[in-house]
């Protein structure tokens, strides 16, 4: 058979190859022990010397052409493999599959976001302050020296080396006033920690500190700010009351209660039969705190408040045990979608 005919035949066979395996088998039938080209090579030695160069060149040309055709086929098979893979693995985004369960913002985060938006709209900035604090920022700069009886109001987790888990976001007041001078209007939301545990008290809970310092700030401004906030979050019908209180870092100090969502004010387990639930402490910033932050208390006055976000969530959603907010039970959480 002519070399050209052999090549044509081989090229037709290559054309028909569908897989790497088939190509491997074809190559073996050409280059293997008894393969066509192997046999042709072997037969060269039996040719008369004058025919050898021409025949040798023809067999080599055949080998080169067949090898090139095989390489081309390999590339083609590889491209096909990739294309098949892309086809079989591609995502059909148009498929209308039923959606599984979807999450929602935790009720405390919903309240935190709602209040943050409210205060930002009223000109407050949002300030972030550390959860792990020094005694100085959590107590001393707030006019609560070591051994002051007011420390007992907040059963604090001390973690050694003079450090503690902040028991109030009021530490953020000092950190802000040390760095920035009045006029100031900020909220500082975050987690706080105390050794507390009952249906309205949790060892970890959330507060939102508020601080306004400027010239001519009065108790009326505080009252207006708190009434505005209470109306926004609980609605016009909710009754709030101001009670005289004591915090070493404010003078005068008040506590603000909201009528109990559970009994409407007649008294129950949730409100400990008082008809009221305390949501925040507040007051006019004590001049000693301003002095500790190098702000002249004769020139500037301020008010501050510390709001319990978990309590607000409880009132807002009628949750009668603070633990529910911490258990992360999906059956409970999915009600807040
Ligand atoms: C304070 O923490 C003061 N730093 C608030 C303050 C700020 C007063 C600025 C004056 C000026 P109090 O301990 O009362 O105050 O806590 C404030 C609010 O946090 C409470 O009204 C209550 O809503 C919430 N709260 C307190 N303890 C807990 C607790 N263990 N679990 C859940 N909420 C709590």
Boltz pocket constraint, residues with backbone or C-beta under 6 A from the ligand:
constraints:
  - pocket:
      binder: B
      contacts: [[A, 153], [A, 154], [A, 167], [A, 168], [A, 169], [A, 170], [A, 194], [A, 196], [A, 197], [A, 200], [A, 201], [A, 202], [A, 203], [A, 204], [A, 205], [A, 206], [A, 207], [A, 209], [A, 210], [A, 247], [A, 250], [A, 253], [A, 254], [A, 256], [A, 278], [A, 279], [A, 280], [A, 281], [A, 282], [A, 283], [A, 304], [A, 305], [A, 306], [A, 307], [A, 308], [A, 309], [A, 310], [A, 311], [A, 322]]
      max_distance: 6.0
